[in-house]
Amino acid sequence: MRIIKTTLLALFILVSSAVFAQKDITIIPKPANIEVKEGVFQFSKDTKIIASNAAQKEIATALMSKFKAATGWQPEFSNKKPKSNYIEFKIDKNLNREAYLLEVTSKSIVITAKENAGLIYGLETIRQLLPTAIESKNQVANVNWVIPNVSIKDEPRFQWRGLMLDLSRHFFDKNYVIQTIDRLAMLKMNVLHLHLVDDQGWRIEIKKYPKLTEIGAWRVNQENVIWNARLTVDPNEKGTYGGFLTQEELKEIVKYAAAKNIQVIPEIEMPAHVSSAIAAYPELACFNQKIGVPSGGVWPITDIYCAGKENTFEFLEDVIDEVIAIFPSKYIHIGGDEATKTNWETCPHCQKRMQEEGLKNVHELQSYFVKRMEKYINSKGKKVIGWDEILEGGLAPDATVMSWRGTEGGIEASKQRHDVIMTPESHCYFNIYQGPQNEEPLAFGGFIPLTKVYHFDPVVDEMTPEQAKHILGAQANLWAEYIESTQESEYMIFPRLGAMAEVLWSPKEARNWNDFTTRLPSLLARFDYLGINYSKSAYLVSAASKAHLDKKQVKVALKNEFPNADIRYVLDNKNLDNQAIKYTDSITIQGTTILKASLFKEDKPVGKVFTDSIQFHKAVGNKLTFKNPYHENYKADGPLGLVNIIRGSKNFHDGQWQAWLVDDMEVVIDLEKNQSIHQVTLGALENQGSGIYFPTEIKAFVSTDGKTYKEVGKIIRPFAINSNSELKDFKISFEKTNARFVKVIATNLKKSPKGESSFLFFDEILVD
C-alpha cells in the first residue's frame, strides 16, 4: 500500500510541476490563435473518448492506436460522459468547414468543428502537443503523457493545400501513397495530386484499353544511364521496368484519403506527355507512328495526341469515364503543358479540323482540344485543372489554372476571373536541390532550400483583392525523374513540406522564419520516430569564396539556413570537436589548407561537417592564353577563372566553370619565370544528362620559351556511361622539370551517344 501511495505522490508532483509557456508549443503548421493556460491534461488508460457516431470513432482511432503502440494502453470509447479525464467531439455548424476549436483543461479536452475535417485537425493538433514519443512504434518508458491546457481557434488560410506525386517517371506503389497520405494529414494538408500519365509510363488501369498498362506501363530498363542521356527505345523491344495501380488499389487510396480529409486529384495528361499511350495505341498519333515507351527524358515532345482524329476524343472520353468512376474528386487534371505542335502543322487531320473550326493556328487548336475535353468533363459534373499552358489560344470557360512557369500564368488567369493554384517552380518544385549540390543526391538544377519554401506566398503583391479571391492555394510538386526509391522521395519532400504546410495554413502575419526554426526540431524528432528519411540539408554549412589574386588570398564566408547560427570552424588538421573557432566574419586564407566547419548545438557539431580543400599552386593568378574561347554563358570568374584557387561545385551555374561546346580546350599558362614543376591537375565536371562530359584525352606540355613544347604526360579516357553528376581531378605527374609555360589540351567528345553536341567544363588548372 505504501509503495502505491509513493508512486501516486511522485506522479502528482511530476504532473503538477509541468509548466508550459508559449515557446513550448511547437505545432507545425502554426495555429491561427493559441492561448496557453495554467495546468495540464493527463492522459491515462482511464481516459475516455466521447464520440457520437462511427465516423468520429474512426477519426479517434488514429490517436488511440498511437497510444497503444507507444504506451501499451489506449483511451477507450464511452457512451456516458464522465466528470473528468475525457476527450469530447462537438459539432458547431456556424464554423467554417475546416475550422476547429480546441479547449484543453485539466479535466477534459473538447474539440468543436463544423464537420469531420475540423475534428481530424483538432486531433492532429493534440498529437503535436503530446511528447514526440507518441510517434514511437514501440513502447517507451518514463514519458509524462500530458499536454498543456490551451485554448486554440484555428482554420486554414487557403482551401487548397497540396502535394503532387509523380508516379510516371518512377513508379511508387499503393503502400507508399498511403504512407504519404498519413504524413499529409499530420501537416493538415488536404490535396494529393497523382501524376498518373506521362511519356515514361501509364500508371492507371483502364479496362477498356488494356494495352495502356500491358505496354504503356513498362519501359526498357536504362536506369544505369542518367535520365536525359538515355537512348531512344526500339518499339519492338519489350519493356520490363515500371508498374501501375489497379482500379481497386486506387479506390482503396481514395477511400483512405477521404477519411483523412484529403482529396485525391488524378492527372490524365493531354495532348502531350503521352508517349506511353501512343506506344500502346499508335493510331492516337497524327501519323500512326510506332514508338517505344521512352526510358528517359524526351525533348521536344512531338509525339502527342492527334487533335484532328475523332478516335482521339473517343479514347479520351472513355478513359475519363473510368477515371471518374474511381475518383470522386471535384477536379480532373488534364495537364496541357509542353506540347510541341510540329506534327499538327503538317497533319492532314489536324489541318482539316482547323479549317472546319475556323482556327487560325495550332495554339488555337490546342485551345479547341482543351475546351472540348473540358466540356465533356463538365458534363460529368467535374471541373478541369490544367498547367498554365492552357491559357494559350484562349482559356476554357470554367478551367482552373495551375501556374508553374512562375506566377505570371496565375496572375493572368485570376484577371480573367479563373481560379488558380499557385505552384511556381521557383518555390514549389521539390525535385530541385535543397542544399549544396556537392552534398546532395542527384536532382534537378536550381536551389530551393527550406527557407525559400517558407517565404513563398501564393498571393502576389501586384494582385488586386478581387484577383486574390481566385487563389485557391498552392501545392508542392515532386517530379520523379531522379527519384528512384521511396527513401529518395521522402528526402526531397521532408521537411520542406512542413514549411509549405505553414505557408498554406497559418495566417500570413503569424508566420516568422525564426519562430519556425525553433519549432522545427520537434517535427524532425517525430519524423525520426516515424522512420521518415527527411533531409538535414538546412543544417549544412555552405561556403561562398572570393579570390583576391592581387593579394594572393581567398576570403571564405560561411552560412547555413538558421538565424544566428552557431557555426564553428578549424583550419589544417585541427580537431573540430574541441578546437573549433566561432565564425563571425569571412575567413582570410593565404596558403594551402583544409577548412572544416559545422553548425554547433550545445557545444557539439550538428549534421554533416563541411570540408573544403583550398590549394594554392604555382599558376595562381597567372596569365592564360586560349586557342578556342570559352563559351559566353560559362565564363567562370573571367580570364583568370581557371587559376583563381576557387573550385567549382556540381552546380555548373555557380559561376566557377568555364566551358567549351564541341571545341577542344587548349590553354597556355605563363608562370612568368622558369621554375621547377612536376604535376598538372585539371579539375572537370561530368553531368551527362546536361550534356557535360569528361574529356576523352588530356595532354600536358611544358616550355621554357613559349615556342617549343615538350609533352610530359597524357591521360586517355574513352567515353563511359555515368549516371551521376561527378567532380574529378585529372592529374598528370612527371619528372621534375624547369618550365615557364604550361600547355594543357583537353579533347572534347564532340557528340553524345544521343547525337547532341557535348560540353567540356573545367574549374581550375593546378600546377605544382
Secondary structure as GFF3:
##gff-version 3
##sequence-region A 1 768
A	DSSP	alpha_helix	2	16	.	.	.	ID=ss1
A	DSSP	three_ten_helix	22	24	.	.	.	ID=ss2
A	DSSP	beta_strand	33	42	.	.	.	ID=ss3
A	DSSP	beta_strand	48	50	.	.	.	ID=ss4
A	DSSP	alpha_helix	54	71	.	.	.	ID=ss5
A	DSSP	beta_strand	76	77	.	.	.	ID=ss6
A	DSSP	beta_strand	86	91	.	.	.	ID=ss7
A	DSSP	beta_strand	100	104	.	.	.	ID=ss8
A	DSSP	beta_strand	108	113	.	.	.	ID=ss9
A	DSSP	alpha_helix	116	129	.	.	.	ID=ss10
A	DSSP	three_ten_helix	132	135	.	.	.	ID=ss11
A	DSSP	beta_strand	146	154	.	.	.	ID=ss12
A	DSSP	beta_strand	160	166	.	.	.	ID=ss13
A	DSSP	alpha_helix	174	186	.	.	.	ID=ss14
A	DSSP	beta_strand	191	195	.	.	.	ID=ss15
A	DSSP	beta_strand	197	198	.	.	.	ID=ss16
A	DSSP	beta_strand	201	202	.	.	.	ID=ss17
A	DSSP	alpha_helix	211	214	.	.	.	ID=ss18
A	DSSP	beta_strand	218	219	.	.	.	ID=ss19
A	DSSP	three_ten_helix	227	229	.	.	.	ID=ss20
A	DSSP	beta_strand	241	242	.	.	.	ID=ss21
A	DSSP	alpha_helix	247	258	.	.	.	ID=ss22
A	DSSP	beta_strand	263	270	.	.	.	ID=ss23
A	DSSP	alpha_helix	275	280	.	.	.	ID=ss24
A	DSSP	three_ten_helix	282	284	.	.	.	ID=ss25
A	DSSP	alpha_helix	310	326	.	.	.	ID=ss26
A	DSSP	beta_strand	331	335	.	.	.	ID=ss27
A	DSSP	alpha_helix	342	346	.	.	.	ID=ss28
A	DSSP	alpha_helix	348	357	.	.	.	ID=ss29
A	DSSP	alpha_helix	362	379	.	.	.	ID=ss30
A	DSSP	beta_strand	383	387	.	.	.	ID=ss31
A	DSSP	three_ten_helix	388	391	.	.	.	ID=ss32
A	DSSP	beta_strand	400	403	.	.	.	ID=ss33
A	DSSP	alpha_helix	408	415	.	.	.	ID=ss34
A	DSSP	beta_strand	420	422	.	.	.	ID=ss35
A	DSSP	alpha_helix	425	428	.	.	.	ID=ss36
A	DSSP	three_ten_helix	437	439	.	.	.	ID=ss37
A	DSSP	alpha_helix	450	454	.	.	.	ID=ss38
A	DSSP	alpha_helix	465	468	.	.	.	ID=ss39
A	DSSP	beta_strand	471	478	.	.	.	ID=ss40
A	DSSP	alpha_helix	486	493	.	.	.	ID=ss41
A	DSSP	alpha_helix	496	505	.	.	.	ID=ss42
A	DSSP	three_ten_helix	508	510	.	.	.	ID=ss43
A	DSSP	alpha_helix	513	530	.	.	.	ID=ss44
A	DSSP	three_ten_helix	537	539	.	.	.	ID=ss45
A	DSSP	beta_strand	542	548	.	.	.	ID=ss46
A	DSSP	beta_strand	553	559	.	.	.	ID=ss47
A	DSSP	beta_strand	567	571	.	.	.	ID=ss48
A	DSSP	alpha_helix	576	579	.	.	.	ID=ss49
A	DSSP	beta_strand	581	582	.	.	.	ID=ss50
A	DSSP	beta_strand	587	589	.	.	.	ID=ss51
A	DSSP	beta_strand	593	601	.	.	.	ID=ss52
A	DSSP	beta_strand	604	614	.	.	.	ID=ss53
A	DSSP	beta_strand	624	626	.	.	.	ID=ss54
A	DSSP	three_ten_helix	641	643	.	.	.	ID=ss55
A	DSSP	beta_strand	658	661	.	.	.	ID=ss56
A	DSSP	beta_strand	665	686	.	.	.	ID=ss57
A	DSSP	three_ten_helix	688	690	.	.	.	ID=ss58
A	DSSP	beta_strand	697	703	.	.	.	ID=ss59
A	DSSP	beta_strand	710	716	.	.	.	ID=ss60
A	DSSP	beta_strand	726	747	.	.	.	ID=ss61
A	DSSP	beta_strand	759	767	.	.	.	ID=ss62
###
